[in-house]
Amino acid sequence: MVSPAAALAAPTPVSFADAAGIKVVSAHRIDSRQFDVALLSAALGRPVHVRILVPKGYAAASARYPVLYLYTGTGGTAGDWVDSGQAEQTTASLPLITVMPDVGLPGQLASSLFVNWVDSTTSWGPSQWETFQVDQLIPWMDANLRTVAARSGRAIAGLSQGGYGAMVAAARHPDLFTSAAGLSGLLDIDYNPVIAAAATAFVAGITVANGVQPDAIMGSRLTHQANWVGHDPTDLLENMRPMSLWLFTGNGLPGPLDPTPINPEGSAIEVLAHAMTTSMEQRAVQLGIPIHLDDYGAGTHSFPYWARDLREYLQGLMPRFQVPPPEPTRITYLSVDPSWTRWGWSVSFQRSQAQELGSITGASAAGFTLRGTGAASVVTPPLYRPGSTAAVAIAGATQELTVDPAGRLHLEVPLGGSPIRSVIGDPDAPSTAGSATVTIRGVSQGLSTADAGSAASPSAASPAQRSAAPALVAGANGARTAAPAPRGSLPLTGGRTEWAVLAALALGLALTLRRQVRRA
């Protein structure tokens, strides 16, 4: 559970300092395990709070601990999981650091959506939430506490909209997390066209509730559809193949943990969460990606169920921290970003559109397939002996390239194709993208196979693994699995009834949000 270097670290008290682009505004110790820290980042332009739970005896110990990043939902605060979700009690006996950031904005329906906003000029400031919560908060935690600062010691989970935030962070940064969980999560904003319509209304509603124009967060479907694709965990599910994935959902009907009287909004929102969760599940079935699903039947959108889900999730997560699985040896990664670095591979596209869905597939020391338009510059991880020469075949044409002093190859890959038009609800639609297969031979690898996997952490399953049936594991509360649905069908068990519920839910959300704006 702790790092091999634990014995080398000296016991240290808990303290917090500026790091990774984050300034500490204040730090308050609530009890022996719990801290509330206000942080300021230029990515946000205003302070936000983060609640942190450390293991018992942390200050007197020298061990390093794995970290769970745990998100709350719409309109929530950093203290929600402690105040309502029993996070402090659930983690009391565990060698685990738990980090619970603000959802973003104050207000009953307001939220950041955990992404970098398209409009960075609103009254809320730059609102680059992914930059803060992933690129800055994680290294800030690693700099301030004795974390296991590696993918094998890091997981992410969240409830409701925080479930979306957790899964989209995992999908866009799979090299940072060994596991991800969505608890009644809003997990599909694009893949299923009917659900996408409800998601569009929901996102516009919370954006207006924030007091800004409806397209400020994600952009318009007409002009920024690729941005929706690039931030949909279900569209990007292939990226999460190397992770341990957990999904929890009720069906919205009153269940054993619901208070009396029943909250109708909690029932309605759970219906939407159920639809989105089962949509992701069925996408996983189609792709052959293992998941753990607990579709527990009766239950609404409320903390008693999420507290139970967290307990169940940690029962599966802690053994993975204790005995981490081997890092994958090949990588497949999809993104709409013009440039990115994941698993040690860096790709930069030269193309006419800023956002298009591109991919690298089966990447290893022996080569890869790149898909996109225009051309791309690719830098490999440090897999080769510095100064050695490689025979590199790109689309059948072979050239000799020299490995740089860091052990990397630098490649220029022509792709061709024509600008890709993103389609709502169909990331697998016929594409105008070009592709190129790159084969790398005749070069000495500078690292052992195990070391190369650790340095690059590549991820992709073999064809045999891809064709195998996923391991859908029943949860402690009784799980349901589903056969693959036809492409584009609504993955719900209630057929026309739940279609009607979704339509009514979208209308109800719009009316509720309109009333909220009028009261503001």
C-alpha positions as CSV (number, residue, x, y, z in Angstrom):
1,M,0.0,0.0,0.0
2,V,3.0,2.3,0.6
3,S,6.0,2.9,-1.6
4,P,9.2,0.9,-1.4
5,A,10.9,4.2,-0.5
6,A,8.7,4.7,2.6
7,A,11.4,3.7,5.0
8,L,13.7,6.4,3.6
9,A,11.3,9.3,4.2
10,A,11.4,11.1,7.5
11,P,8.2,11.8,9.5
12,T,6.9,15.2,8.7
13,P,4.0,17.3,10.0
14,V,1.2,18.3,7.7
15,S,1.9,21.7,6.1
16,F,1.0,23.3,2.8
17,A,3.1,25.6,0.5
18,D,2.9,27.1,-2.9
19,A,3.8,24.8,-5.8
20,A,2.8,23.8,-9.4
21,G,1.3,27.2,-10.2
22,I,-0.9,27.2,-7.0
23,K,-0.7,29.7,-4.2
24,V,-1.9,28.8,-0.7
25,V,-4.3,31.5,0.5
26,S,-5.1,29.8,3.8
27,A,-5.0,26.4,5.5
28,H,-7.2,25.4,8.4
29,R,-6.9,22.2,10.4
30,I,-10.4,20.9,11.2
31,D,-9.4,17.8,13.2
32,S,-6.5,15.3,13.4
33,R,-7.1,14.0,9.9
34,Q,-8.9,16.8,8.1
35,F,-7.7,20.1,6.5
36,D,-9.5,22.8,4.6
37,V,-7.1,24.7,2.2
38,A,-8.0,27.7,0.1
39,L,-6.0,27.8,-3.1
40,L,-5.5,30.4,-5.8
41,S,-4.4,29.7,-9.4
42,A,-4.2,31.9,-12.5
43,A,-6.1,29.2,-14.3
44,L,-9.2,30.2,-12.2
45,G,-8.4,33.8,-11.1
46,R,-10.1,33.4,-7.7
47,P,-9.6,31.2,-4.6
48,V,-11.3,27.8,-4.3
49,H,-11.3,25.3,-1.4
50,V,-10.0,21.8,-1.2
51,R,-10.8,19.5,1.7
52,I,-8.1,16.9,2.4
53,L,-8.2,13.8,4.6
54,V,-4.9,12.2,5.6
55,P,-4.5,8.7,7.2
56,K,-4.5,8.3,10.9
57,G,-1.0,8.9,12.3
58,Y,0.2,10.6,9.1
59,A,2.4,13.2,10.9
60,A,4.2,10.5,13.0
61,A,4.7,8.1,10.1
62,S,7.2,8.1,7.2
63,A,5.2,6.1,4.6
64,R,3.9,7.4,1.3
65,Y,0.2,6.9,0.6
66,P,-2.0,6.5,-2.5
67,V,-4.4,9.3,-3.3
68,L,-8.1,9.3,-4.2
69,Y,-9.4,12.5,-5.9
70,L,-13.1,12.6,-4.9
71,Y,-15.4,15.1,-6.6
72,T,-18.8,16.3,-5.4
73,G,-21.8,17.3,-7.7
74,T,-23.6,20.3,-9.0
75,G,-23.6,23.2,-6.6
76,G,-21.5,21.3,-4.1
77,T,-18.7,22.3,-1.9
78,A,-15.4,20.8,-0.9
79,G,-16.9,19.6,2.4
80,D,-19.8,17.7,0.9
81,W,-18.3,14.2,1.0
82,V,-17.3,14.7,4.7
83,D,-20.5,16.4,5.8
84,S,-23.0,14.1,3.9
85,G,-21.1,11.2,2.4
86,Q,-19.3,9.7,5.4
87,A,-15.9,10.0,3.7
88,E,-14.1,10.6,7.0
89,Q,-15.6,7.5,8.6
90,T,-15.2,5.3,5.5
91,T,-11.5,6.1,5.1
92,A,-10.7,6.1,8.9
93,S,-8.9,2.8,8.9
94,L,-7.3,3.1,5.4
95,P,-3.8,4.1,4.4
96,L,-5.2,6.6,1.9
97,I,-5.1,10.3,1.3
98,T,-8.4,11.7,0.0
99,V,-8.6,15.0,-1.8
100,M,-12.0,16.7,-2.3
101,P,-12.0,20.0,-4.3
102,D,-14.8,22.5,-4.8
103,V,-17.1,21.7,-7.7
104,G,-16.3,25.2,-8.9
105,L,-19.0,27.8,-8.4
106,P,-21.4,28.7,-5.6
107,G,-25.1,28.2,-6.1
108,Q,-27.7,25.5,-6.1
109,L,-27.3,24.7,-9.8
110,A,-24.0,26.3,-10.6
111,S,-20.9,24.3,-11.5
112,S,-17.7,24.4,-13.4
113,L,-18.3,21.1,-15.3
114,F,-14.7,20.3,-14.4
115,V,-13.4,21.4,-17.9
116,N,-11.6,24.3,-19.4
117,W,-14.3,26.7,-20.5
118,V,-14.5,27.8,-24.1
119,D,-15.2,31.3,-23.0
120,S,-12.4,32.4,-20.6
121,T,-13.7,36.0,-20.4
122,T,-16.8,35.6,-18.3
123,S,-17.3,37.3,-14.9
124,W,-16.1,34.0,-13.3
125,G,-12.6,34.5,-14.6
126,P,-10.6,32.2,-16.9
127,S,-12.4,29.1,-15.6
128,Q,-9.7,26.6,-16.8
129,W,-10.9,23.9,-14.4
130,E,-9.1,20.9,-16.1
131,T,-5.9,22.9,-15.9
132,F,-6.3,23.5,-12.2
133,Q,-7.7,20.2,-11.1
134,V,-5.4,17.9,-13.2
135,D,-2.4,19.8,-14.3
136,Q,-1.9,21.8,-11.1
137,L,-3.7,20.2,-8.1
138,I,-2.2,16.8,-8.6
139,P,1.5,17.9,-8.7
140,W,0.7,20.4,-5.8
141,M,-0.5,17.5,-3.7
142,D,2.5,15.4,-4.6
143,A,4.7,18.4,-3.6
144,N,3.0,18.9,-0.2
145,L,2.1,15.5,1.1
146,R,3.8,12.1,1.1
147,T,1.9,10.7,-1.8
148,V,2.7,7.8,-4.1
149,A,3.3,10.2,-6.9
150,A,2.7,7.7,-9.7
151,R,-0.3,6.4,-11.7
152,S,-0.2,3.2,-9.7
153,G,-1.0,5.2,-6.6
154,R,-3.7,7.5,-7.9
155,A,-7.5,7.1,-8.5
156,I,-10.4,9.5,-9.2
157,A,-14.1,9.2,-8.5
158,G,-17.1,11.5,-8.2
159,L,-20.9,11.7,-7.8
160,S,-23.4,13.1,-10.3
161,Q,-21.7,15.9,-12.2
162,G,-18.6,15.1,-10.3
163,G,-18.8,11.6,-11.7
164,Y,-18.6,13.2,-15.1
165,G,-15.6,15.3,-14.0
166,A,-13.8,12.2,-12.7
167,M,-14.5,10.1,-15.7
168,V,-13.6,12.9,-18.2
169,A,-10.4,13.5,-16.3
170,A,-9.6,9.8,-16.5
171,A,-10.5,9.6,-20.2
172,R,-8.3,12.6,-21.1
173,H,-5.5,11.7,-18.8
174,P,-5.4,7.9,-18.5
175,D,-1.7,7.9,-17.8
176,L,-2.4,9.6,-14.4
177,F,-5.0,7.2,-12.8
178,T,-5.1,3.5,-12.2
179,S,-8.8,3.5,-11.5
180,A,-11.9,5.7,-12.0
181,A,-15.5,5.6,-10.7
182,G,-18.7,7.3,-11.5
183,L,-21.4,7.3,-8.8
184,S,-24.8,8.2,-10.4
185,G,-22.5,10.0,-12.9
186,L,-23.5,12.1,-15.9
187,L,-21.3,10.0,-18.1
188,D,-22.5,10.5,-21.6
189,I,-22.9,14.0,-23.1
190,D,-22.5,13.0,-26.8
191,Y,-22.4,9.3,-27.6
192,N,-26.1,8.5,-27.6
193,P,-28.0,11.1,-29.6
194,V,-31.1,11.1,-27.4
195,I,-29.1,11.4,-24.2
196,A,-26.9,14.1,-25.9
197,A,-30.0,16.2,-26.4
198,A,-30.8,16.1,-22.6
199,A,-27.1,16.7,-21.8
200,T,-27.0,19.8,-24.1
201,A,-30.0,21.2,-22.2
202,F,-28.5,20.4,-18.9
203,V,-25.2,22.0,-19.6
204,A,-26.8,25.1,-21.1
205,G,-29.0,25.3,-18.0
206,I,-26.2,25.1,-15.4
207,T,-24.2,27.6,-17.5
208,V,-27.1,30.1,-17.4
209,A,-27.4,29.4,-13.7
210,N,-23.8,30.5,-13.5
211,G,-25.0,33.9,-14.8
212,V,-23.2,33.6,-18.2
213,Q,-24.2,32.9,-21.7
214,P,-25.3,29.3,-22.5
215,D,-22.4,28.2,-24.6
216,A,-19.6,29.5,-22.3
217,I,-18.5,26.1,-21.0
218,M,-18.6,23.7,-23.9
219,G,-19.4,25.9,-26.8
220,S,-22.3,25.6,-29.2
221,R,-23.0,22.2,-30.8
222,L,-23.0,24.0,-34.2
223,T,-19.5,25.5,-33.8
224,H,-17.8,23.3,-31.2
225,Q,-19.2,19.8,-31.6
226,A,-15.7,18.4,-31.7
227,N,-15.2,19.9,-28.2
228,W,-18.2,17.9,-26.9
229,V,-16.8,14.7,-28.5
230,G,-13.4,15.4,-26.9
231,H,-14.9,15.8,-23.4
232,D,-17.4,12.9,-23.5
233,P,-16.1,10.0,-21.4
234,T,-18.2,7.5,-23.3
235,D,-16.9,8.7,-26.7
236,L,-13.3,8.4,-25.2
237,L,-13.9,5.1,-23.4
238,E,-11.1,3.3,-25.3
239,N,-8.6,5.6,-23.5
240,M,-9.6,4.1,-20.2
241,R,-9.1,0.4,-21.2
242,P,-6.0,0.0,-18.9
243,M,-8.0,1.2,-15.8
244,S,-10.2,-0.4,-13.2
245,L,-13.5,1.2,-14.0
246,W,-16.5,1.3,-11.6
247,L,-20.0,2.5,-12.3
248,F,-22.9,2.8,-9.8
249,T,-26.5,3.8,-10.5
250,G,-30.0,3.5,-9.3
251,N,-33.1,3.7,-11.4
252,G,-34.7,6.8,-9.8
253,L,-37.5,4.9,-8.0
254,P,-37.7,5.3,-4.2
255,G,-35.4,2.8,-2.5
256,P,-34.4,1.6,1.0
257,L,-32.1,4.5,1.8
258,D,-34.5,7.3,0.7
259,P,-36.1,9.7,3.2
260,T,-39.8,10.5,3.4
261,P,-41.1,12.4,1.6
262,I,-39.2,11.5,-1.6
263,N,-37.5,14.3,-3.4
264,P,-38.9,14.3,-7.0
265,E,-35.9,16.1,-8.4
266,G,-33.6,13.4,-7.0
267,S,-35.7,10.8,-8.7
268,A,-35.7,12.6,-12.1
269,I,-32.0,13.3,-12.1
270,E,-31.2,9.7,-11.2
271,V,-33.2,8.6,-14.3
272,L,-30.9,10.7,-16.4
273,A,-27.8,9.3,-14.6
274,H,-29.1,5.8,-15.1
275,A,-29.5,6.4,-18.8
276,M,-26.0,7.8,-19.1
277,T,-24.4,5.1,-17.0
278,T,-26.0,2.3,-19.0
279,S,-25.0,4.0,-22.2
280,M,-21.3,3.9,-21.0
281,E,-21.8,0.3,-19.9
282,Q,-23.1,-0.8,-23.3
283,R,-20.3,1.1,-25.1
284,A,-17.9,-0.9,-22.9
285,V,-19.6,-4.1,-23.9
286,Q,-19.2,-3.2,-27.6
287,L,-15.5,-2.4,-27.1
288,G,-14.7,-5.3,-24.9
289,I,-13.6,-3.1,-22.0
290,P,-13.9,-4.6,-18.5
291,I,-16.0,-2.6,-16.0
292,H,-17.5,-3.1,-12.6
293,L,-21.2,-2.2,-12.7
294,D,-23.6,-1.9,-9.7
295,D,-27.0,-1.1,-11.2
296,Y,-28.7,-1.5,-7.8
297,G,-32.3,-0.9,-8.8
298,A,-34.4,1.3,-6.6
299,G,-32.6,4.4,-5.4
300,T,-32.6,8.2,-6.1
301,H,-30.0,10.8,-6.6
302,S,-28.9,11.2,-2.9
303,F,-26.0,10.9,-0.5
304,P,-27.0,7.7,1.3
305,Y,-26.5,5.8,-1.9
306,W,-23.2,7.5,-2.7
307,A,-21.9,6.9,0.7
308,R,-22.6,3.2,0.2
309,D,-21.1,3.3,-3.3
310,L,-17.9,4.8,-1.9
311,R,-17.5,2.0,0.6
312,E,-18.0,-0.6,-2.1
313,Y,-15.6,1.2,-4.5
314,L,-12.8,1.4,-1.8
315,Q,-13.1,-2.3,-1.1
316,G,-12.1,-2.9,-4.7
317,L,-9.6,0.0,-5.0
318,M,-7.4,-0.6,-2.0
319,P,-6.2,-4.1,-3.2
320,R,-5.2,-2.5,-6.5
321,F,-3.2,0.1,-4.7
322,Q,-1.5,-2.7,-2.7
323,V,-0.6,-4.9,-5.7
324,P,-0.6,-2.6,-8.8
325,P,-1.1,-4.5,-12.0
326,P,1.7,-4.3,-14.7
327,E,1.6,-1.2,-16.8
328,P,0.3,-1.9,-20.3
329,T,2.8,-2.4,-23.0
330,R,1.0,-0.7,-25.9
331,I,-1.0,2.6,-26.1
332,T,-4.1,3.7,-27.8
333,Y,-5.2,7.2,-27.2
334,L,-7.9,9.4,-28.8
335,S,-8.1,13.2,-28.5
336,V,-9.5,16.3,-30.3
337,D,-6.7,18.4,-29.0
338,P,-4.2,19.8,-31.6
339,S,-1.3,18.6,-29.5
340,W,-0.8,16.3,-26.4
341,T,1.6,14.2,-24.4
342,R,0.3,11.0,-22.9
343,W,2.1,7.9,-21.7
344,G,5.4,9.5,-22.8
345,W,4.2,9.9,-26.4
346,S,3.9,13.5,-27.8
347,V,1.8,14.2,-30.9
348,S,1.3,17.6,-32.5
349,F,-1.0,17.9,-35.5
350,Q,-0.6,20.4,-38.3
351,R,-4.2,20.7,-39.7
352,S,-6.8,23.2,-40.7
353,Q,-9.1,22.7,-37.8
354,A,-8.1,23.3,-34.2
355,Q,-10.2,20.4,-32.8
356,E,-10.6,17.1,-34.6
357,L,-10.7,13.6,-33.4
358,G,-7.3,12.0,-33.9
359,S,-5.8,8.9,-32.5
360,I,-2.6,6.9,-32.0
361,T,-3.2,3.1,-32.0
362,G,-1.0,0.2,-30.9
363,A,2.0,2.4,-30.1
364,S,5.1,0.6,-28.9
365,A,8.8,0.5,-29.5
366,A,8.0,-1.3,-32.8
367,G,5.7,1.4,-34.2
368,F,2.1,2.7,-34.3
369,T,-0.8,3.8,-36.4
370,L,-1.7,7.5,-36.5
371,R,-5.1,8.8,-37.6
372,G,-6.0,12.4,-38.3
373,T,-5.7,15.0,-41.0
374,G,-2.9,17.1,-42.4
375,A,0.4,16.0,-40.8
376,A,1.8,15.3,-37.4
377,S,5.0,15.5,-35.5
378,V,5.5,12.5,-33.1
379,V,8.1,12.1,-30.4
380,T,8.4,8.7,-28.8
381,P,9.1,7.9,-25.2
382,P,12.7,7.2,-24.3
383,L,12.6,3.7,-25.5
384,Y,15.8,3.4,-27.5
385,R,19.6,3.5,-27.1
386,P,20.8,7.1,-27.5
387,G,22.7,7.7,-30.7
388,S,21.6,4.5,-32.4
389,T,20.0,4.4,-35.8
390,A,16.5,3.3,-36.6
391,A,14.9,2.1,-39.9
392,V,11.6,3.9,-39.9
393,A,8.9,3.0,-42.5
394,I,6.1,5.5,-42.8
395,A,3.3,4.5,-45.2
396,G,5.8,2.1,-46.9
397,A,8.6,4.6,-47.4
398,T,11.7,3.8,-45.3
399,Q,14.2,6.3,-43.8
400,E,17.0,6.2,-41.3
401,L,16.6,8.3,-38.2
402,T,19.0,8.8,-35.3
403,V,17.8,8.4,-31.7
404,D,18.3,11.6,-29.6
405,P,20.4,11.8,-26.4
406,A,17.3,11.2,-24.3
407,G,16.5,7.9,-26.2
408,R,13.6,9.3,-28.2
409,L,12.8,9.3,-31.9
410,H,11.4,12.4,-33.6
411,L,9.1,11.6,-36.6
412,E,7.2,13.6,-39.2
413,V,4.1,11.7,-40.3
414,P,2.0,12.8,-43.3
415,L,-1.7,12.0,-43.0
416,G,-3.6,13.7,-45.8
417,G,-7.4,13.4,-45.5
418,S,-9.7,16.4,-45.3
419,P,-11.3,18.3,-42.4
420,I,-13.4,16.0,-40.2
421,R,-17.0,16.9,-39.4
422,S,-17.9,15.7,-36.0
423,V,-21.3,14.1,-35.7
424,I,-23.5,14.3,-32.6
425,G,-24.0,10.8,-31.1
426,D,-21.6,9.0,-33.5
427,P,-17.9,9.1,-32.8
428,D,-17.6,6.0,-35.1
429,A,-19.2,7.7,-38.1
430,P,-17.3,7.3,-41.4
431,S,-14.4,9.8,-41.4
432,T,-12.5,11.8,-43.9
433,A,-9.3,11.4,-41.8
434,G,-6.2,10.0,-43.2
435,S,-4.0,7.4,-41.5
436,A,-0.4,6.2,-41.6
437,T,1.2,3.1,-40.1
438,V,4.8,3.6,-38.8
439,T,7.1,0.7,-38.4
440,I,10.4,1.0,-36.4
441,R,13.1,-1.6,-36.9
442,G,16.8,-2.1,-36.5
443,V,17.2,0.0,-33.4
444,S,18.5,-1.1,-30.0
445,Q,16.1,-0.5,-27.2
446,G,17.8,1.5,-24.4
447,L,15.5,0.1,-21.7
448,S,14.4,-3.3,-20.6
449,T,10.9,-4.3,-21.4
450,A,9.8,-3.6,-17.8
451,D,11.6,-0.3,-17.7
452,A,10.2,0.8,-21.0
453,G,6.7,0.0,-19.8
454,S,7.4,2.1,-16.6
455,A,8.8,5.0,-18.6
456,A,6.2,5.2,-21.3
457,S,3.3,3.4,-19.7
458,P,1.8,2.6,-23.1
459,S,-1.8,1.3,-23.3
460,A,-3.7,-0.8,-25.7
461,A,-5.1,-4.3,-25.7
462,S,-4.2,-7.0,-28.2
463,P,-6.7,-7.9,-30.9
464,A,-7.5,-11.0,-28.8
465,Q,-8.1,-8.9,-25.7
466,R,-10.4,-6.6,-27.8
467,S,-12.6,-9.4,-28.9
468,A,-12.9,-11.0,-25.5
469,A,-16.1,-10.4,-23.5
470,P,-15.7,-7.7,-20.8
471,A,-15.6,-8.7,-17.2
472,L,-18.8,-7.1,-15.9
473,V,-18.6,-7.7,-12.1
474,A,-21.7,-7.6,-10.0
475,G,-21.6,-5.1,-7.1
476,A,-22.4,-5.9,-3.5
477,N,-25.8,-4.4,-3.9
478,G,-26.8,-6.5,-6.9
479,A,-25.6,-5.5,-10.4
480,R,-27.2,-5.8,-13.9
481,T,-25.4,-6.3,-17.1
482,A,-26.7,-5.8,-20.6
483,A,-26.1,-7.2,-24.0
484,P,-24.7,-4.8,-26.6
485,A,-27.4,-2.4,-28.0
486,P,-27.6,-1.6,-31.7
487,R,-25.6,1.5,-32.5
488,G,-27.6,4.6,-31.7
489,S,-30.3,2.9,-29.7
490,L,-31.2,4.2,-26.3
491,P,-29.7,1.9,-23.8
492,L,-32.6,1.8,-21.3
493,T,-34.6,-1.1,-20.0
494,G,-37.9,0.8,-20.0
495,G,-38.1,1.5,-23.8
496,R,-40.7,4.1,-24.7
497,T,-41.5,4.8,-21.1
498,E,-37.9,6.0,-20.3
499,W,-37.7,7.9,-23.5
500,A,-40.7,9.8,-22.3
501,V,-39.2,10.3,-18.9
502,L,-36.0,11.7,-20.5
503,A,-38.0,14.1,-22.6
504,A,-40.0,15.2,-19.5
505,L,-36.8,15.5,-17.5
506,A,-35.2,17.8,-20.1
507,L,-38.2,20.0,-20.0
508,G,-38.3,20.0,-16.2
509,L,-34.7,20.9,-16.0
510,A,-35.2,23.8,-18.4
511,L,-38.1,25.1,-16.3
512,T,-36.3,24.7,-13.0
513,L,-33.3,26.5,-14.3
514,R,-35.4,29.3,-15.7
515,R,-37.0,29.8,-12.3
516,Q,-33.6,29.8,-10.7
517,V,-32.3,32.5,-13.1
518,R,-35.4,34.6,-12.5
519,R,-34.9,34.4,-8.7
520,A,-31.2,35.4,-9.0
